[in-house]
Amino acid sequence: MNGVNDNEFIESQLKVAHWHLDKTADADPQAGQYHIASARRAYQTLLELLPTIALSGRRRVELVTDLAALRQRLQTAGVEM
């Protein structure tokens, strides 16, 4: 990955994860589990990517903060971390 593409991918994965978590509010149990699993996959992808990409210090701090907030939402949704 490189520069702009890294940031676009990061932002898209954050949006995907939050979108799926938002959808759990109105979902039946089976669909809710699907959305939670999808959000978890997006979160895990970002965790695995973090050490491999070059980010400015400020952007890395922002991403770590965003990931912490996403982790909290996943835990609130019942995901064991």
Buried (B, 14 or more C-beta within 10 A) or exposed (E): EEEEEBBEBBEEBBEBBBEBBEBBEEBEEEEBBBBBEBBBBBBEBBEEBBEEBEBEEEBEEEBEEBBEEBBEBBEEBEBEE
